Amino acid sequence: MTTRKRFAVFDGDSHVVEPRELWEDYLDPEYRTLGKTALWREDGKFGSYLKVNGEMFRDTGNPNIPRHAIWRPGMTWDDVGELDPDVRHPMIEGASDPHARLRDMDAMGVDQALLYPTWFAEGFPLVKDPDVAYALARAYNNWITDFCAAAPDRLFATAMIPLQNMEFALEELGRTSKIPCFRAAFIRPLWVEERYLNHPYYDPLWAELANLGVTAAVHPSAGLYNPEWTSHGQFIEKMKGRLIQSAGGAGGGGGAFAGGGAGPGVVTGPPIGHHLSPILANWLDNYMFVGVMLAFALFTRYPDIKLVVAHGKATWMEEVLEKVEASTKVIPLQHYYPVRTDPEELWEESHAMLGFDADERGIQQLPERYSEKVIWGSRYPHHDTTSAWEAIQVLSKADVDEATIARMLGGNAAEQYGINLVQKVGA
């Protein structure tokens, strides 16, 4: 595999894992007890859980393999799958330590990276107390500022915005917009207090993002630790519970799926033993967000807003545009906002981009269709991480020219986040 390149690579979908120090050292002292009640991650030897508003959501997967922070440079997906499930494997150091992160970036061929949260992505939007949410947001933003200070020309961050109170949200958005490491505001596409992101409650947020020129970094989370109504994750897990593997029927055949009402002679096996929401929920949540925002005229009302919809691939956008266009022509959506009936043209005109994976066949086959609208992300340090070297190799084998690869792996991100690209690796 090649380990040389002639352009800078920007990782647009990279994660940190929040350490105990965030709560113990960065949270204002008067909020430390309340903050650990409102949002807390506990990783123990015999099990882990995420606490949100005092309620524990226990991990139901194998506690020995932390999928959210298990990948190390040089590992393949097969290597991850072959880890001994009976042996406890530690989280990768670069998930919480910036100096280890930089070493891993070097090994991956990544010059610069935008950092997303992990446990704050999953639990922070659901914190009910707005004062505690504001304190937690400040703590996270101050911690990630110090993290990025280890290499201010290489590490950048998305800011946590306490949407529980719009005054607090705009104050923290204004504060972080003045701190150089922040190049976007983190937004998770989900329902909170029975409101989705098209609700008028969020209009001041969209207006201020456009006014400040801050990119809205929309990134889903699997929802494994959230109530069902917030996003697709728990619904998917509930459906997974109904998928029972058939171990054969009266005629000796097997391989079919049988529900709870399996007939005589059908022997049912155990339920699927792994989560499906990390596979499906990210894509579905992104699909819903873009569809809703097109239908409710976000880009028409705020034409200057910059947006990146990360994680969950990019080539699904064709289907969204097709379905939204058909709906705007036959369904009177104009009763609330004036909706354009040319969503494909509107999308092309917008300052919006999508996160992508280099293994997406659609992008390999039609790079010119996506070249100006996608930003590559490694998903480090999740179990399905890929390196920049792998991305370059895959796209090169698909006969994508170097200038297009450089744009998709760096140039688009620099444009969207206002970053000066700096090549550190593989020159």
Disulfide bonds with the S-S distance in Angstrom:
none
